Amino acid sequence: MKKASYSTRRQLLGALLLAPCLALAQAWPEKVIRIINPYAAGGPSDIIVRMLAEGLTTELGQRVIVENKPGAGTVIGANFVAKAPADGYTLLLATVAPLVVQPIINTSLPYEPNKDFALVGMFATVPNLISVHPSVPANNMAELIAYASKNPGKLNYASAGAGTGPHLGGELFSKMTGVKLTHVPYAGAAPAVLGVLSGQVEVSFVNITPQIQHVKAGKLRALAVGSNRRSSVFPDVPTMAETGLTGYVSESWNGLAAPAGTPKAVITRLQNAMAKVMASAKSLELLTSLGAELTVMGPEEFTAYVKSDEKQLTPIIRSLALSTN
């Protein structure tokens, strides 16, 4: 009998090694899948991930639920997933806080983002919207920068709290323009927007969702969005890059991550199902109502995006001397 060639033997060995993974992917899921949200219920990310869970339930033929495990700046929820079995039944709502911010500011973090998670993919982004109170004499970003430069110390900006995306977005703005605005942290996005509406603070770097109705009512003036593309809600509002701040990105991103070691075939099936759910008319309608954008990325692209965000935010976070220890 003719002896099999080396390449043929390698192909056979590869097929034998792949077979158990394919069998697992075909059998998975056989029980309830949990998506751990490391934030409290009620925010835009929570609303979006619950819609995703509902769609995945239909797509995968097995119940998918969302469990909120807030605390310690998202560390509690993220660590729970990092320590869970790598079987595809416990997932993390992956955002900038547990994957980028906490690893920089928390020297005693109980997990390592680059080692303990396998990124499944991104499914949505929520841009931060830079807006001003109508009393501010600026109709565009150039005028805001000029006014702030001529009146140092006069303008304050609101964020959803120290170390949050809007806070980092405000500091990135200062770094790129040389204009210093005074940071006023609030306990969440909604209170921050109320602060600007009342005139206590002049500028907002908060995410777009709680600002939509107020911009449409003329109570806030939108100057730019922090995303790479214009908002579908406000298509006439330019991106920060279009105003001259090339490379400026300030947005909330939402994806899924699984414990490291989760079979690749399971990751692939989950990512494909996620992409299908998010492309549905129902999903797109909800995203639009929240000012969010459909942003689907696979594991490799999502990993590159996170690394890019980390590179941009690390020097800013360190310069703020934020620490949880």
Helices and strands as residue ranges (DSSP letters): H 6-27, E 33-37, H 44-60, E 64-68, G 72-74, H 75-82, E 90-94, H 96-96, I 97-101, H 102-105, H 113-116, E 117-127, E 129-132, H 141-150, E 156-159, H 165-177, E 182-185, H 189-197, E 203-204, G 209-211, H 212-216, E 221-225, G 241-243, E 251-259, H 264-278, H 281-290, E 293-297, H 299-319
